Structures are given as C-alpha cells and as structure tokens.
C-alpha cells in the first residue's frame, strides 16, 4: 500500500516534537470496502501514581476518560448517609477458593484458579463472578466524610474479564484480620511472604471470602454509586459498593502488607454524574 512521503514526514515530525505515546499504523476497512492506513496512538504498558493519576489522560487517547469522564472513581462519600437501593447479595459456594497471589507492581493481587467456584454478587437482577481482589496503600482511595483509612481492598466482579462491580472496604489498624490471617498463615506454611514489588512469582493461596467481603455487619450498611476503574483506562460503567465499616489488620499484619506495597492511590475525583446512593 502506498503512503506519500509528505504523510511520512508529518508522522516523523509529530513523533519528534511530541512526548506522547508512539504512533503505530493499523490497517482498517472503510465503509466502501477499501483498505486504508489509520495512524493511532498506542498506550503505555505501565503507569504510575507520581501525580495521583492526574496525568494519565495525557499518556494515551484510550485513557481520555481519566481526564474528562463524568463518573470517575474514587470519590469522597457522605459520612453516615448509606444506600437504600441496589442492595448487593453475595453468594459463597462452600469452602476456600483456590487461586494464586502475586504482586501487580503496586501491591498484592489474587486471582482464582480456572474453574474455581468463586463468590458472586447479585444486584439489579444481574449476577457477576469474582474476578480478583487487590489492595491500595498507603491510604484508602475513597474518602468517607472527608476522612481516609490506611488502605483499601477491592473485590472486583464481572463477566468474562470485564469488571462490572467493585466491593471496596477501607483498611486500618485494629484487631487481627481473619481474612488476611488466612493468607499469611498459608504463606508462612510455605516459608514465604507476600511477593514484593518487582517480583513475578505467584504463590498458591486458597481463601474463604465470607470473612473478607461481608464484614461484621454483612454489608447491611454501604454506599453505592456509578463509577469507573481507578486505573487506566478509567473505564466507566462500574457499580461501586463501599462497606460502611473498616476492615482491621493487626500491628503484625499491616506491616507485612505495606512491605509488599508502594503508593497506589488515585486522587479523589469530582462528584458529577455518579448518582451516589441513588
């Protein structure tokens, strides 16, 4: 396929003068059935939190929602004003769920084994499967009446590999966590610890999720809103449920989590069309 020298020079000049992502070419079909070359932006394979995510939308066109979305996450939630609608129903299918824990580059993340009987969430007549969980530190991503916790855990639910809902819970110091205690006990039996940042190792971990997700009041108090992923692409259409309590970790447990984590907190987003608790 012929591409003019002028077009080639223009692309070269753009790359030279720009700090944006590299330009790549994609062969696409036109409405007339002909083929043409479309220049488009490729996205970075990594991102960071050096600016709290405020610069993500400048890195790649596909990340534009990070800068112009109207249902972005995380947000500051109104203190002691809980939801009465979209009530989530969680189901657990007996016993511990097999999976693997690894480090996603910012902290621990766990994925279920293929075919594992994962927990589900049902709301508004639709059921979604647990896809993974991960943590954010050194503070919670969401604020609760202007106050932050020491961290936040996200249980991500969806269909296939597409996230559609997140159950989030603030983390702080307190009594020992049964949920994290189960994780650490299995790691200790393997003479291991949480994989550190930069590690590519994966360790088998089986988890009983009822203690981690439901909390002391079985999700009877919660906030909900229409939000987004808190990482690029910042895609919207994600239903958030934030537990109205704090998940406690002991003075022995929290340092172990922190040693395997670095800053992974996106800046609070403006409240626009999230429809909190509606």
Protein Blocks (a to p, Z undefined) as FASTA:
>chain_A
ZZdfklmmmmmmmmmmpcbdcddddddddfkopacddddddddfbdcfknnommmmmmom
klmmmmmccbbcdddddehiacfehiacdddeeiadddddddehjaccddddehiacddd
deehiacddfbdcdddfbdfbdgehiacfbdcdddddehjbcfbdcddddddddddfklm
mmmmmmmmnopacddehiabdcdddddfklmmnomnoomaccddddddfbdehighiacd
ddfbdcdddfklmmmmmmmpccdbdcddddfklogoZZ
